[in-house]
Amino acid sequence: MTLPHTKKTLVSALVIASSVTLLSGCIIHVGGPAKGDYEFDLEDDRSMSSVLGDVSVSEGKQVNDVSSVNGSVTLHNRVTAQEVSTVNGSISIKNDVTVESVEIVNGDIQIGERFKAHDDVESVNGDISIDAAGDVSGDVETVNGDISLNNTLVGEDVETVNGDIHLFNNSVVMGDIIYERSNNKGWNQQNKPTLRIEKGSEVSGEIVLHRDVNLVIDDATTAAKVVRRFSGE
């Protein structure tokens, strides 16, 4: 699981990147007007990064990397982007958006309908929610955050440490569902997460538990895929 290194990776990338437009203390709107805020009507296929401010990409734009350190990121309908990331903020992705990957350290990821990611969607301290007809080719991962998948296809694994996982409306995980062991035993004992898989949703691999988890699994065949790899905690 790569998430413990995510914060270092994101901060380094945002600070040293030389191929992006780097601005601070403002709200950046790519390709659209915003009364009262700074507006930057950029060409398509540009990257945008902010240190202290939000980044918003207007409907239909095609951009490269979009990132912020202390601010939220919004991709409106039909945006195409590469890596989308922030350290402290939220990420809001509207409908019909295609990206390479999504990463966040402290904040939630909210994704609309018909989303496509060619790689992973990851959060350290925040929830991930993907609406109907989502397609993630890589992993969906959190450490301390819930994962909600509505009619979503995940090409690899779904992983968390301390978050709830909810699969519904015919979601499919092609790899495993994995609950990693928490290093905080007190957290394990007091905050047992819940895995809920509703009837019609599928897991092609195993359901691997390295810690105790509340299981609410409607289908008996899916429930039989649970593998417990922990003893008493």
C-alpha positions as CSV (number, residue, x, y, z in Angstrom):
1,M,0.0,0.0,0.0
2,T,1.6,3.3,-1.2
3,L,-0.4,5.8,0.8
4,P,2.0,6.5,3.7
5,H,4.4,8.1,1.1
6,T,1.7,10.1,-0.6
7,K,2.1,13.3,1.4
8,K,5.8,13.5,0.8
9,T,5.3,12.8,-2.9
10,L,2.6,15.4,-3.3
11,V,4.5,18.2,-1.4
12,S,7.7,17.6,-3.4
13,A,5.9,17.5,-6.7
14,L,4.1,20.8,-6.0
15,V,7.1,22.7,-4.7
16,I,9.7,21.7,-7.3
17,A,7.5,21.4,-10.5
18,S,8.9,23.8,-13.1
19,S,6.5,23.1,-15.9
20,V,3.4,24.5,-14.1
21,T,2.0,27.9,-13.5
22,L,2.5,28.5,-9.7
23,L,0.3,31.1,-7.9
24,S,-0.6,31.8,-4.3
25,G,-3.3,33.6,-2.4
26,C,-6.0,33.5,-5.1
27,I,-8.6,31.3,-6.6
28,I,-7.6,30.1,-10.1
29,H,-10.2,29.6,-12.7
30,V,-9.0,27.8,-15.8
31,G,-11.0,28.9,-18.9
32,G,-13.9,30.5,-17.2
33,P,-15.0,33.8,-15.6
34,A,-15.5,34.1,-11.9
35,K,-16.7,37.5,-10.5
36,G,-14.6,38.7,-7.7
37,D,-11.8,36.1,-8.2
38,Y,-8.7,36.1,-10.3
39,E,-9.2,34.6,-13.7
40,F,-6.6,32.9,-15.9
41,D,-8.0,31.9,-19.3
42,L,-5.3,29.4,-20.2
43,E,-4.7,27.4,-23.3
44,D,-5.7,23.8,-23.3
45,D,-3.0,21.2,-22.3
46,R,-1.4,23.4,-19.6
47,S,-0.7,22.5,-16.0
48,M,-1.9,24.5,-13.1
49,S,-0.7,24.6,-9.5
50,S,-1.6,26.8,-6.5
51,V,0.1,27.0,-3.1
52,L,-2.6,29.0,-1.2
53,G,-5.8,28.9,-3.2
54,D,-8.4,26.9,-5.0
55,V,-8.2,25.7,-8.6
56,S,-11.3,25.3,-10.8
57,V,-11.2,23.9,-14.4
58,S,-14.2,25.0,-16.5
59,E,-16.5,22.6,-18.4
60,G,-15.0,20.9,-21.4
61,K,-11.4,22.0,-20.9
62,Q,-8.4,19.7,-21.5
63,V,-5.5,20.3,-19.2
64,N,-2.4,18.5,-17.9
65,D,-1.7,18.2,-14.1
66,V,-4.0,20.2,-11.7
67,S,-2.9,20.6,-8.1
68,S,-2.9,22.7,-4.9
69,V,-1.1,22.6,-1.6
70,N,-3.6,24.5,0.6
71,G,-6.8,24.7,-1.4
72,S,-9.5,22.7,-3.1
73,V,-9.6,21.5,-6.7
74,T,-12.8,21.4,-8.9
75,L,-13.1,19.8,-12.3
76,H,-16.4,20.6,-14.0
77,N,-18.3,18.5,-16.6
78,R,-16.4,16.9,-19.5
79,V,-12.9,18.0,-18.3
80,T,-9.9,15.9,-19.3
81,A,-6.8,16.1,-17.0
82,Q,-3.7,14.1,-16.0
83,E,-2.7,14.0,-12.3
84,V,-5.2,15.7,-10.0
85,S,-4.0,16.4,-6.5
86,T,-4.1,18.5,-3.3
87,V,-2.5,18.3,0.1
88,N,-5.0,20.2,2.3
89,G,-8.4,20.7,0.7
90,S,-11.1,18.8,-1.2
91,I,-11.4,17.5,-4.7
92,S,-14.7,17.8,-6.5
93,I,-15.1,16.1,-9.9
94,K,-18.3,16.6,-11.8
95,N,-19.8,14.4,-14.6
96,D,-18.1,12.8,-17.6
97,V,-14.5,13.6,-16.4
98,T,-11.4,11.6,-17.5
99,V,-8.2,11.8,-15.5
100,E,-4.9,9.9,-15.1
101,S,-5.1,9.7,-11.3
102,V,-6.4,11.5,-8.2
103,E,-4.5,12.0,-4.9
104,I,-5.3,13.8,-1.7
105,V,-3.8,13.9,1.8
106,N,-6.2,15.8,4.0
107,G,-9.7,16.1,2.4
108,D,-12.5,14.3,0.7
109,I,-12.8,13.2,-3.0
110,Q,-16.3,13.6,-4.4
111,I,-16.7,12.2,-8.0
112,G,-19.8,12.4,-10.2
113,E,-21.2,10.1,-12.9
114,R,-19.3,8.4,-15.8
115,F,-15.9,9.1,-14.3
116,K,-12.8,7.5,-15.8
117,A,-9.4,7.2,-14.1
118,H,-6.5,5.4,-15.9
119,D,-4.7,4.9,-12.6
120,D,-5.4,5.1,-8.9
121,V,-7.7,7.2,-6.8
122,E,-6.1,7.7,-3.3
123,S,-6.8,9.6,-0.1
124,V,-4.9,9.5,3.3
125,N,-7.3,11.4,5.6
126,G,-10.6,11.7,3.8
127,D,-13.5,9.9,2.1
128,I,-13.8,8.8,-1.5
129,S,-17.2,8.7,-3.2
130,I,-17.7,7.7,-6.8
131,D,-21.1,8.0,-8.4
132,A,-22.8,5.9,-11.1
133,A,-20.9,4.4,-14.0
134,G,-17.4,5.1,-12.6
135,D,-14.4,3.3,-14.0
136,V,-11.1,3.2,-12.2
137,S,-8.4,1.2,-13.9
138,G,-6.1,1.1,-10.8
139,D,-6.7,1.0,-7.0
140,V,-9.1,2.9,-4.8
141,E,-7.3,3.5,-1.5
142,T,-7.7,5.4,1.8
143,V,-6.0,5.2,5.2
144,N,-8.5,7.1,7.4
145,G,-11.5,7.6,5.2
146,D,-14.6,5.8,3.9
147,I,-15.0,4.5,0.4
148,S,-18.4,4.6,-1.4
149,L,-18.7,3.0,-4.8
150,N,-22.0,3.3,-6.8
151,N,-22.2,1.2,-9.9
152,T,-18.4,1.6,-10.3
153,L,-15.8,-0.7,-11.8
154,V,-12.4,-0.9,-10.1
155,G,-9.7,-2.7,-12.2
156,E,-7.5,-3.5,-9.3
157,D,-7.8,-3.4,-5.4
158,V,-9.9,-1.5,-2.9
159,E,-7.9,-0.8,0.2
160,T,-8.2,1.0,3.5
161,V,-7.0,0.8,7.1
162,N,-9.7,2.5,9.2
163,G,-12.5,3.4,6.8
164,D,-15.9,1.9,6.0
165,I,-16.3,0.5,2.5
166,H,-19.7,0.4,0.7
167,L,-20.3,-1.3,-2.7
168,F,-23.7,-1.0,-4.1
169,N,-25.7,-0.7,-7.4
170,N,-23.8,-3.5,-9.2
171,S,-20.3,-2.2,-8.4
172,V,-17.4,-4.6,-9.4
173,V,-13.9,-4.9,-7.9
174,M,-11.7,-6.9,-10.2
175,G,-8.9,-7.3,-7.6
176,D,-9.1,-7.8,-3.8
177,I,-10.8,-5.8,-1.0
178,I,-8.1,-5.3,1.6
179,Y,-8.2,-4.1,5.2
180,E,-4.7,-3.3,6.3
181,R,-3.6,-3.5,9.9
182,S,-3.6,-0.3,11.8
183,N,-0.5,0.6,13.9
184,N,-2.8,2.1,16.5
185,K,-4.3,-0.7,18.5
186,G,-6.5,1.6,20.4
187,W,-8.0,2.9,17.2
188,N,-8.6,-0.7,16.1
189,Q,-10.5,-1.6,19.2
190,Q,-12.6,1.5,19.4
191,N,-13.4,2.2,15.8
192,K,-14.1,-1.1,14.0
193,P,-14.9,-0.2,10.4
194,T,-17.8,-1.8,8.3
195,L,-17.6,-3.5,5.0
196,R,-21.0,-3.5,3.3
197,I,-21.4,-5.2,-0.1
198,E,-25.0,-5.1,-1.4
199,K,-26.6,-7.8,-3.5
200,G,-25.5,-7.4,-7.2
201,S,-22.1,-6.0,-6.4
202,E,-19.1,-8.3,-7.0
203,V,-15.5,-8.9,-5.8
204,S,-13.5,-11.0,-8.3
205,G,-10.6,-11.6,-5.8
206,E,-10.5,-12.1,-2.1
207,I,-11.7,-10.0,0.8
208,V,-8.5,-9.9,2.9
209,L,-8.8,-8.8,6.5
210,H,-5.6,-7.9,8.5
211,R,-7.9,-6.5,11.3
212,D,-11.3,-7.0,12.7
213,V,-14.1,-5.6,10.5
214,N,-17.9,-5.5,10.7
215,L,-19.1,-7.5,7.7
216,V,-22.5,-6.8,6.0
217,I,-22.4,-8.9,2.8
218,D,-25.7,-9.8,1.2
219,D,-24.4,-12.5,-1.2
220,A,-23.2,-15.8,0.3
221,T,-20.7,-16.5,-2.5
222,T,-19.1,-13.1,-1.9
223,A,-19.0,-13.7,1.9
224,A,-17.2,-17.0,1.3
225,K,-14.3,-14.9,-0.2
226,V,-13.4,-13.5,3.3
227,V,-9.8,-14.4,4.4
228,R,-8.9,-13.4,8.0
229,R,-5.2,-12.8,8.5
230,F,-5.1,-11.6,12.0
231,S,-5.4,-13.1,15.5
232,G,-6.7,-11.3,18.6
233,E,-6.0,-7.6,18.9
